[in-house]
Amino acid sequence: MRTTIEISNETRAKLVALAARRGLRGYSEIVNEALEEYLARAENREKEINEILKLAGSLSEEEGQKYAARVKEFWSRWEL
């Protein structure tokens, strides 16, 4: 199916270059591949969020505070 999208000149240039490296005449295949991957990730992200939300309330207040402290301590050592 044909459709029209607007992309920047820089993005188009990158797509053309990638298509050339792959030996393709155009970049439709690459765009379709990227869209399929994006949509699959979005679907998985929704499933993961729902799984996480199901865990709400599964820790006691004490356990929650303990893990929150561990996460805070971990992030305090993270180098940016």
Secondary structure, 3 states (H helix, E strand, C coil): CCCCCCCCHHHHHHHHHHHHHHCCCCCHHHHHHHHHHHHHHHHHHHHHHHHHHHCCCCCCHHHHHHHHHHHHHHHHCCCC
